[in-house]
Amino acid sequence: MHQLLGTNGIFTQSGSSWAASRALLRPSFDRAQVADLDRLEIFFERLRQRIEDDTSGCIELQNLLQKLTMDSSSDFLLGSPVGALASEESGSGVNVQNFTEAFDIAQTVIATRWVLSNLYWLYNPKYFQQACSVVHSQVQKYVNRALKLRSSAPTTTTTSPKKRYIFTEVLAETTQDPRIIQDQVLSVMLAGRDTTASLLSWTVLCLSRNPSVFQKLRAAISDTVGVDSSARIPTQAELRSITYLRWVLHEVLRLYPPLHANTRCPIKPTTLPFGGGPDGTAPIALRKGEKVVASFFGLHRRKDLYGTDADEFRPERWGEEKLRKIGWGWIPFNGGPRICLGQQMALTHASYFLTRLLQVYSVLEEEPGVKGLEVRYDTKITMYSGRGVRVRLG
């Protein structure tokens, strides 16, 4: 990951440097900072226009949702969207096609290098290096702008009107090192864009395959913020109050966690309480630096935790007593000291965009040509649908 994300970002650090990065970033993900719903509405309207412009009858929504979250996350991080949802001339100062393609190319290569484990260095194609260079050069424009604004800002003690929160500009108040700002931005962009896009994509696919859940969720949204002609822009408090919306998102995160697996290495010899012996219930010894792969995908489908229907999409299970203390049995955002800082941001953005989508569209059906086909997985860093999300909206 270092070639894309650098060595100064939270995803490529450990120990004291990781702790310092986490302390640096934590204030940026305060609930008030990720709840600028007025900004999200701008990007939803652009998504809606792209959907309305499509005349094919069925639309591939996964790609559009990736563009949507690229714009919403870059707006939060950089101060303006890269223009992924806009036309060719976005006016953002970024070569949109090169940036988004380079970002995706780099992630694909990183996923392959992850599989190669300690032999990752054997796979270092030239196009990967070029893709990383494109991403860095585009982000550097915003970093330099933030540092320039910081250096030219007048020193004043008077109270100024509240300005919009921009991640790079706030980081520039803490550090003037352009590499640190760039690396942190790329780490957060990787998580912010893909986690939310994956969650939204799988949710739309699940709803298109489960019409009764779609209708129940739309009814819950209607009761709170209206639909069709009676729809109104939801507030964050209203989004949090839609219990069935939370259940649906929790169930999608259970079955299709964006980060489907992760690795950890002990910094000294240790033991794990389970994993050894013929049945896996005995302790197991680990050497220093030995890699442990944790499958969140597998964990979330354990029948001893979720029942015999663990492989089924059933949001109502989250209202049952059994799951009230599921704890470490559900960790789509990791847990403990390394729990994802952007959890609230991802859930807020996904809740908003999904609610607005269901306020506008009363029909959500899977394309007949792929209806009922077995789910395929596109497992790069983040897990997407291998068949895309082809649906009809009306």
Secondary structure by P-SEA (a helix, b strand, c coil): cccccccccccccccaaaaaaaaacccccccccccaaaaaaaaaaaaaaaaaaccccccccaaaaaaaaaaaaaaaccccccccccccccccccaaaaaaaaaaaaaaaaaaaaaacccccccccaaaaaaaaaaaaaaaaaaaaaaaaaaaccccccccccccccaaaaaaaccccaaaaaaaaaaaaaaaacaaaaaaaaaaaaaaacaaaaaaaaaaaaaccccccccccccaaaaaaaaaaaaaaaaaaaaccccccbbbbbcccccccccccccccbbbbbcccbbbbbbaaaaaaccccccccccccccccccccccccccccccccccccccccaaaaaaaaaaaaaaaaaaccccccccccccccccccccccccccccccccccc
